[in-house]
Amino acid sequence: MKKVALNGLLISLALVLSFLERFIPLGLIVPIPGIKLGLANIVTMFALFYMGFHSALIITLLRCTLAALLFGGMSSLLFSLAGALLALLAMALLKVGYNKMFTLLGISIGGAALHNTGQILVASLMMRNTAVFAYLPILLLAAVFTGLLTATISSNLFHVLDKTSVVNQMR
Amino acid sequence: MRLKPKPGDYLILVFVIAAALMMMILTYQQETTRKIAVIVQDGEIIKRIDLNEIDKPLVIAYEGEYPGIIEAENGRIRFLEADCPDKVCVRTGWISRNGQIAVCLPDNIMIKIEGSETPTDNDTDIILR
């Protein structure tokens, strides 16, 4: 029962982050449609590391669906689902080598890169045109920066949370 | 916080940056003499413009959910105005190189620049008699 409550809490937190980052005009610096920081990925990473893949999947699916219903629109649902699910899959795979091969840095950058690749795939399918792939190299470089940002925030967050009893009770 | 990268982190970083650079080089290498701007809306080509043939600015209005205006000059093209909410298409600015694109996602319209060695009205490579 506690897990259900925490899932709900995390979904709403991810939703708030998705909503807030709409007001960060990253498109001013990098003029690519729909470019964003990916702050909601912090929540996905928390779920993946502290609650398991199952929770992370549910949170991602519901966050994307609710965000599309509330402020995105239906075409954005396809975009965000393709990106978010590919990113989650990539991060879940990279997590196998966590602390041995990778830290949150690599996992987060890998996730962001796959996220952007997924979005370009959907965009090219929707526009029935492969020319949007011209954006991919810029989006991959952007993924390095956004991945670094979310990794830094997440690692600080995890560091603090590990010290509290909240997380220990949960596991 | 002290987030010490591990070897795998560098591997991912190098891989992502290398992939991006390779794609960029591949795109910009195909520099051809003729630049053809192609305007695609909802997956269909609505106009082709030979950017080398333009002497004075050309203005193209397009319809759709959020109508707008595309401006073409010798060698370059851009979204001049658009009624779309995000205006990313207008902020993209001029595009002038082969493989470059400008996209207005809300209106599903895109300008891309394609190279061509021959003028647009002549698609025949060779005539055998």
Boltz contact constraints between the chains, C-beta under 6 A:
constraints:
  - contact:
      token1: [A, 27]
      token2: [B, 88]
      max_distance: 6.0
  - contact:
      token1: [A, 31]
      token2: [B, 88]
      max_distance: 6.0
  - contact:
      token1: [A, 31]
      token2: [B, 91]
      max_distance: 6.0
  - contact:
      token1: [A, 31]
      token2: [B, 92]
      max_distance: 6.0
  - contact:
      token1: [A, 33]
      token2: [B, 88]
      max_distance: 6.0
  - contact:
      token1: [A, 33]
      token2: [B, 103]
      max_distance: 6.0
  - contact:
      token1: [A, 33]
      token2: [B, 105]
      max_distance: 6.0
  - contact:
      token1: [A, 97]
      token2: [B, 8]
      max_distance: 6.0
  - contact:
      token1: [A, 101]
      token2: [B, 6]
      max_distance: 6.0
  - contact:
      token1: [A, 101]
      token2: [B, 8]
      max_distance: 6.0
  - contact:
      token1: [A, 102]
      token2: [B, 6]
      max_distance: 6.0
  - contact:
      token1: [A, 102]
      token2: [B, 8]
      max_distance: 6.0
  - contact:
      token1: [A, 102]
      token2: [B, 9]
      max_distance: 6.0
  - contact:
      token1: [A, 103]
      token2: [B, 6]
      max_distance: 6.0
  - contact:
      token1: [A, 103]
      token2: [B, 9]
      max_distance: 6.0
  - contact:
      token1: [A, 105]
      token2: [B, 5]
      max_distance: 6.0
  - contact:
      token1: [A, 105]
      token2: [B, 9]
      max_distance: 6.0
  - contact:
      token1: [A, 106]
      token2: [B, 8]
      max_distance: 6.0
  - contact:
      token1: [A, 106]
      token2: [B, 9]
      max_distance: 6.0
  - contact:
      token1: [A, 106]
      token2: [B, 12]
      max_distance: 6.0
  - contact:
      token1: [A, 109]
      token2: [B, 12]
      max_distance: 6.0
  - contact:
      token1: [A, 110]
      token2: [B, 12]
      max_distance: 6.0
  - contact:
      token1: [A, 113]
      token2: [B, 16]
      max_distance: 6.0
  - contact:
      token1: [A, 128]
      token2: [B, 43]
      max_distance: 6.0
  - contact:
      token1: [A, 129]
      token2: [B, 40]
      max_distance: 6.0
  - contact:
      token1: [A, 131]
      token2: [B, 101]
      max_distance: 6.0
  - contact:
      token1: [A, 131]
      token2: [B, 112]
      max_distance: 6.0
  - contact:
      token1: [A, 134]
      token2: [B, 99]
      max_distance: 6.0
  - contact:
      token1: [A, 134]
      token2: [B, 101]
      max_distance: 6.0
  - contact:
      token1: [A, 136]
      token2: [B, 23]
      max_distance: 6.0
  - contact:
      token1: [A, 137]
      token2: [B, 20]
      max_distance: 6.0
  - contact:
      token1: [A, 137]
      token2: [B, 23]
      max_distance: 6.0
  - contact:
      token1: [A, 137]
      token2: [B, 24]
      max_distance: 6.0
  - contact:
      token1: [A, 140]
      token2: [B, 16]
      max_distance: 6.0
  - contact:
      token1: [A, 140]
      token2: [B, 20]
      max_distance: 6.0
  - contact:
      token1: [A, 141]
      token2: [B, 20]
      max_distance: 6.0
  - contact:
      token1: [A, 144]
      token2: [B, 16]
      max_distance: 6.0
  - contact:
      token1: [A, 155]
      token2: [B, 1]
      max_distance: 6.0
  - contact:
      token1: [A, 155]
      token2: [B, 3]
      max_distance: 6.0
  - contact:
      token1: [A, 156]
      token2: [B, 1]
      max_distance: 6.0
  - contact:
      token1: [A, 159]
      token2: [B, 1]
      max_distance: 6.0
